[in-house]
Amino acid sequence: SMPRSDGSRESTPVKVITWRELAERTALEIKKGDFVAVDGRLQFNSYTTQDGQKRREAEIDASFVENLG
């Protein structure tokens, strides 16, 4: 996240994909807005919206997720 002039933080949500035991643990331990460390592979998902606009979305195929809160 980036600091704003008023001291708050600007953030951009990034989809984090988890599998198996990591997915189960992440679902229990992490909620929206938590500050987390993620290790994994960055990938881009391209898609077209219903109104025909092309979009590209970053997501992380995670091998490790830790709640830093």
C-alpha positions as CSV (number, residue, x, y, z in Angstrom):
1,S,0.0,0.0,0.0
2,M,1.1,3.6,-0.6
3,P,0.8,6.4,2.0
4,R,-1.6,9.2,1.3
5,S,-1.1,12.9,2.3
6,D,-3.6,12.5,5.1
7,G,-1.7,9.5,6.6
8,S,-4.1,6.8,5.5
9,R,-3.0,4.0,3.1
10,E,-4.1,3.5,-0.5
11,S,-4.4,-0.1,-1.4
12,T,-5.0,-2.1,-4.5
13,P,-6.7,-5.5,-3.9
14,V,-4.9,-8.5,-5.5
15,K,-6.5,-11.9,-5.8
16,V,-4.5,-14.6,-3.9
17,I,-5.2,-18.2,-4.9
18,T,-4.5,-20.9,-2.4
19,W,-4.9,-24.7,-2.5
20,R,-5.5,-27.7,-0.1
21,E,-4.2,-27.2,3.5
22,L,-3.0,-23.6,2.8
23,A,-6.5,-22.7,1.6
24,E,-8.2,-24.2,4.6
25,R,-5.8,-22.4,7.0
26,T,-6.0,-19.1,5.1
27,A,-9.8,-19.2,5.2
28,L,-9.7,-19.6,9.0
29,E,-7.0,-17.1,9.8
30,I,-7.3,-14.2,7.4
31,K,-10.2,-11.8,6.7
32,K,-10.6,-8.8,4.3
33,G,-8.4,-5.9,5.3
34,D,-5.7,-8.0,7.2
35,F,-2.1,-7.2,6.5
36,V,-0.5,-10.3,5.1
37,A,2.8,-11.7,3.6
38,V,2.4,-13.8,0.5
39,D,4.9,-15.8,-1.4
40,G,4.0,-17.3,-4.7
41,R,3.9,-16.9,-8.5
42,L,2.5,-13.7,-10.0
43,Q,0.2,-14.4,-13.0
44,F,-2.2,-12.3,-15.1
45,N,-5.7,-13.3,-16.0
46,S,-7.1,-11.7,-19.1
47,Y,-10.8,-11.5,-19.7
48,T,-13.6,-9.6,-21.4
49,T,-16.3,-7.9,-19.5
50,Q,-20.0,-8.3,-20.3
51,D,-19.9,-4.9,-22.1
52,G,-16.9,-6.0,-24.3
53,Q,-14.0,-4.3,-22.5
54,K,-10.8,-6.2,-22.3
55,R,-9.3,-6.4,-18.7
56,R,-6.2,-7.8,-17.2
57,E,-6.1,-8.8,-13.6
58,A,-3.0,-9.7,-11.4
59,E,-3.3,-12.6,-9.1
60,I,-0.9,-14.6,-7.0
61,D,-0.8,-18.4,-7.0
62,A,0.4,-18.6,-3.4
63,S,2.7,-21.2,-1.8
64,F,2.8,-19.3,1.6
65,V,0.4,-16.9,3.3
66,E,1.0,-15.4,6.8
67,N,-1.2,-12.9,8.7
68,L,1.1,-10.1,9.9
69,G,-1.7,-8.4,12.0
